[in-house]
């Protein structure tokens, strides 16, 4: 499975390194992080990382394979 996470604001390169499995791009003042998600536990782990870093996920969607 592949997912895209749209995060409010621009995140620094250092902060993006907390998500080594995801690629990132900045679009219109938001940061898109996208990449493979192995299973449901991995998905919840990513969401927990976003929350622990106070990053607001404004949209999350599964991408076509």
C-alpha positions as a Markdown table, in Angstrom:
| # | Residue | x | y | z |
|---|---|---|---|---|
| 1 | Unk | 0.0 | 0.0 | 0.0 |
| 2 | Unk | 1.1 | 3.6 | -0.6 |
| 3 | Unk | -0.2 | 6.6 | 1.3 |
| 4 | Unk | 0.0 | 10.3 | 1.1 |
| 5 | Unk | -0.1 | 12.5 | 4.2 |
| 6 | Unk | -0.8 | 16.3 | 3.8 |
| 7 | Unk | 0.7 | 18.1 | 6.7 |
| 8 | Unk | -0.1 | 21.8 | 7.6 |
| 9 | Unk | 2.9 | 24.1 | 6.9 |
| 10 | Unk | 6.4 | 23.4 | 5.7 |
| 11 | Unk | 8.5 | 21.0 | 7.7 |
| 12 | Unk | 12.2 | 21.2 | 8.0 |
| 13 | Unk | 14.6 | 18.7 | 6.5 |
| 14 | Unk | 15.6 | 17.6 | 10.0 |
| 15 | Unk | 12.0 | 17.0 | 10.9 |
| 16 | Unk | 11.4 | 15.1 | 7.6 |
| 17 | Unk | 14.2 | 12.8 | 8.5 |
| 18 | Unk | 12.0 | 11.4 | 11.3 |
| 19 | Unk | 10.1 | 9.7 | 8.4 |
| 20 | Unk | 12.9 | 8.0 | 6.4 |
| 21 | Unk | 10.4 | 5.7 | 4.6 |
| 22 | Unk | 8.5 | 8.7 | 3.1 |
| 23 | Unk | 9.4 | 11.1 | 0.4 |
| 24 | Unk | 8.4 | 14.7 | 0.7 |
| 25 | Unk | 7.4 | 17.7 | -1.4 |
| 26 | Unk | 6.1 | 21.1 | -0.4 |
| 27 | Unk | 3.0 | 22.4 | -2.2 |
| 28 | Unk | 1.2 | 25.6 | -1.5 |
| 29 | Unk | 2.4 | 26.0 | 2.1 |
| 30 | Unk | 1.8 | 22.4 | 2.9 |
| 31 | Unk | 4.1 | 19.4 | 3.0 |
| 32 | Unk | 3.2 | 16.1 | 1.3 |
| 33 | Unk | 4.8 | 13.0 | 2.7 |
| 34 | Unk | 4.2 | 9.9 | 0.6 |
| 35 | Unk | 5.4 | 6.4 | 0.3 |
| 36 | Unk | 4.9 | 2.7 | 1.2 |
| 37 | Unk | 3.0 | 1.7 | 4.3 |
| 38 | Unk | 3.6 | -2.0 | 5.1 |
| 39 | Unk | 0.5 | -2.7 | 7.2 |
| 40 | Unk | -2.0 | -1.2 | 9.6 |
| 41 | Unk | 0.5 | -1.2 | 12.5 |
| 42 | Unk | 3.0 | 0.8 | 10.4 |
| 43 | Unk | 0.2 | 3.3 | 9.5 |
| 44 | Unk | -0.7 | 3.8 | 13.1 |
| 45 | Unk | 3.0 | 4.2 | 14.0 |
| 46 | Unk | 3.3 | 7.0 | 11.3 |
| 47 | Unk | 0.2 | 8.7 | 12.7 |
| 48 | Unk | 1.7 | 8.5 | 16.2 |
| 49 | Unk | 4.9 | 10.1 | 15.0 |
| 50 | Unk | 3.0 | 12.9 | 13.4 |
| 51 | Unk | 1.1 | 13.5 | 16.6 |
| 52 | Unk | 4.2 | 13.3 | 18.9 |
| 53 | Unk | 5.9 | 16.0 | 16.7 |
| 54 | Unk | 2.7 | 18.2 | 16.8 |
| 55 | Unk | 2.3 | 17.9 | 13.1 |
| 56 | Unk | -1.2 | 18.4 | 12.0 |
| 57 | Unk | -2.3 | 16.0 | 9.3 |
| 58 | Unk | -5.0 | 17.7 | 7.3 |
| 59 | Unk | -5.5 | 14.9 | 4.8 |
| 60 | Unk | -4.5 | 11.3 | 4.5 |
| 61 | Unk | -5.3 | 9.0 | 1.5 |
| 62 | Unk | -4.3 | 5.7 | 0.1 |
| 63 | Unk | -2.7 | 6.0 | -3.3 |
| 64 | Unk | -3.2 | 3.6 | -6.2 |
| 65 | Unk | -0.5 | 1.0 | -6.5 |
